[in-house]
Amino acid sequence: MRIGLFLPHVGVFGGVRRFLELGNEWAGAGHEVTLHHPLGTPPTWLGFAGRTAGLAEAQTSESDLAICGEAQTFPVFRAHRARRHLYYCVLDGDPGLPPALADPGVLLMANSGPLRRSLARRARRPVLDGLGGIRPEQFSPRPALRAAAPLRVLLNGRRSRAKKGTDLVLRALGGLVGRAPAFETLLFDTVDAATNRQDPRDGAPLPPGARFVMNPTQDELVALYQSSHVFVAAERKAGWCNTALEALACGCALVCTTSGTTDFARHDENALVSWRHPWALRAAIRRLLVDAPLRERLSAAGPASAAPWNWAALARKILAQVEAV
């Protein structure tokens, strides 16, 4: 198949990994994949096996399947000649969704169960299953990197949107000082001039022993997961919480809210699922820091529970559904 992907940029943010990983799977299976975005340059943080091209080329080329997941490139995506147009909704409240909903010629797909059900109620037409997204051979446990002490708590450090819940988790952790075994807090984020200029360190309410790891490479990011005992995700109105699944795959004991995690997180089986409030998060985190057997049980359960959501399976599932329509 000739598959055209449409993105506003190829930076680390905005669900770009999902398109790059799927494009790599399809290219590896022999499909002809072209990624269209304004600059037309290859991504620098993750290898891409397909072609990259500017948006202008989309006006003169053709695809069997065109896929878009945001508002900025929707007009070019819809004008592109393709046998099927697929809108991949990855975010609750997606500003690009209204024109896709209004266009019966566009197939719809969502990246989480709750988002898929919500979208189906609004669209009154089928919504394809786009759930999944992990590379288990990359995100995998390395117990040797996890020191016995101090315990390490890891979280996504992005603070540009309240929905990430970073400050909420920091407030929860601040209340644990002296009430749990010694622990350190690590936050990771990326700052660049093109896609995210806000430095999350500015004004961050960091508890004692907390620090940021800025602009980690992919290998460094994996090592952060592998060396951490607990990962905390407190998102709100998320589609699919990639970081929570990556943490599970690396053997972190996971504390999370239900946002973006209900498809893979099972309370007291492979995670502790918490209310989105500092006191509730604090209680769940403390439970994992204090109870080593529980922490180790959830850590051991994570990788196997994450593996079925791999990119290869998702790539096959998407094409099978499109062909069946």
Buried (B, 14 or more C-beta within 10 A) or exposed (E): BBBBBBBBBBBBBBBBBBBBBBBBBBBEEEBBBBBBBBEBEBBEBBEBEBBBBEBEBBEEBEBBBBBBBBBBBBEBBBEBEBEBBBBBBBBBEBEBBEBBBEBEEBBBBBBBBBBBEBBBEEBEEEBBBBBBBBBBEBBBBEEEBBEEEEBBBBBBBBBBEEBBBBBBBBBBBBBBEEEBEEBBBBBBBBBEEEBBEEBBBEEBEBBEBBEBBBBBEBEEBBBBBBBBBBBBBBBBEBBBBBBBBBBBBBBBBBBBBBBBBBBBBEEEEBBBBBEBBBEBBBBBBBBBBBEEEBBBBBBBBBBEBBBEBBBBBBBEBBBEBBEEE
